[in-house]
Amino acid sequence: MKQFFKKKIIIPILACSLFFTTTAFKNDFFEIAKQLEIFTTLFKELNMNYVDETNPGDLMDIAIKSMLASLDPYTNFMNEQDVEAARINNTGDYTGIGARIKTFKDKLVVVEPYKDYPADKAGLKAGDEIIKVGNVLIETYKDYSGDLLKGAPNSEVEVTYNRQGKTQTATIKRAEVEIKAVPYFSMINEKTGYIVLSKFNKKAHKETNYALRDLKAQGAEKIILDLRGNPGGLLNEAIKIVNLFVPKGQLVVTTKSKVKQYNKTYYTQSEPIDTEIPLVVLINGRSASASEIVSGALQDLDRAVVVGSRSFGKGLVQRPKLLTYGTQVKITISRYYTPSGRCIQALDYWHRDEKGEAVRVKQEQYNAFKTKNGRQVFDGGGVYPDVLVGQNKKSPVATAIVNNDLIFNYATNYHYSHQIEDINTFELSDTDFTDFKKYLKTNNFSFETETEKALSKAFETATNEELNDNIEKDYNTLMANLKQSKSDVIDENKAFLMESLTEDIVKQYAYREGLFDYYKTHDARIKKATEILSNPSKYSEYLK
């Protein structure tokens, strides 16, 4: 009788649960179908009846991107070129000229030729402006001009380019190009190995594994793993890299989503290389995603001392979904949590300010967590280093200088106007910084601050309302003071700008490999990491 009673209770509960689940699904499905039908009819009527000619492809592209922009910056529509770029980023292989290229409407600018690859062998250098590929002028080419440089291995392409005001040509034989996840590793001193991990593609674990074994064979008893500037990549590669230093069966990361199948816990699957070797991980504000999983997990497990500046704070996981005509959408499917349970997401994309911009999680909103040894760590603002070093001030003005290629262009000009015998002893002087500021003025660098925009808008409104007579003088004074303030801000950002200039200049003289060599003797974070590792008691103290 009791068993029958239990069945009578359980069956209605299950039926009720199924009813609500099914009903919720049907409601969602109906709402999606309804909105699609509305959009389809609107799109059709707009293109058929609008007073001027419309481009359906452009309209749809704007509609898709505007819709996704309301979510987060990582949920993106990917056209065919984007899909190919993602494939190259994940695999690290493609056929081309072997250079990092920036695309403009009328030219392709060589940002960085890779050492001993076709572009380098043909004599191309950073700053060269390619204006013609074969018989095709870049300024008249309507499709993605970067594709013109790709082609079958051993096929030849002639490029016409401008260098320092002179037009030249070069014939380049295309080849297979391998983009390494670990572009550099070496010994810093007799006991300390240094590994640069620049991205988490499919080769990340394999190349890091090789570098670690090779350095140990050279006598390394301590390791510095450099994740600065690493934007992330494949989640599984991050887990396998943590596994190099921690035992099999260790929790590394957990993902949580509204979709049950995306709720997963990831553990190390293999035997490690070395669970005892002292380890320092370097991070900065451009270390994101998988870089934060690695640094956050090793910090939570008290397996490494983290040195540098606060990481980017990307606590979200994406997955690509195939669409039609070779396109994809990359969708944020879950949040990830480090072994201590923290999500290090720094920006709240679901609660925006009056400008529609994501709100940064405030420090008073951070939650405290405990590492394996009981050390206190926090969520909400990226991975905070155990040792803060070199957090150079960077204002919006400095960011604008970088984004307008003024650092790169100055470095290119410097390269052609200065002879440097030994790049490892190179240092910029105060005179060079003064020269750089003159360069900014000569090139009409302008950056309108939010303050200037607000004042201009207020004065425009006052003018329209005929209230500007008594405030024009004060307005002009304020704008002049703001202009001086912007000049002062450049001086306040001197450390960041000088470091950025030095990096670009060294790279133009000695390639990326030479820059890493330069880091070993000049970089403040590497020096601090080496100092910590050279003192076992200090190293242990950070992890207690």
Secondary structure by P-SEA (a helix, b strand, c coil): caaaaaaaaaaaaaaaaaaaaaaaaaaaaaaaaaaaaaaaaaaaaaaacccccccaaaaaaaaaaaaaaacccccccccaaaaaaaaaaaacccccccccccccccccccccccccccccccccccccccccccccccccccccccccccccccbbbbbbbbcccccbbbbbbbcccccccccccccccccbbbbbbcccccaaaaaaaaaaaaaaaacccbbbbbccccccccaaaaaaaaaacccccccccccccccccccccccccccccccccbbbbbbcccccaaaaaaaaaaaaaccbbbbccccccccbbbbbbbbcccbbbbbbcbbbbccccccccccccccccccccccccccccbbbbbcccccccccccccccccccccccccaaaaaaaaaaaaaaaaaaaaacccccccccccccaaaaaaaaaaaaaaccccccaaaaaaaaaaaaaaaaccccccaaaaaaaaaaaaaaaaaaaaaaaaaaaaaaaaaaaaaaccaaaaaaaaacccaaaaaaaaaaacaaaaaaaac
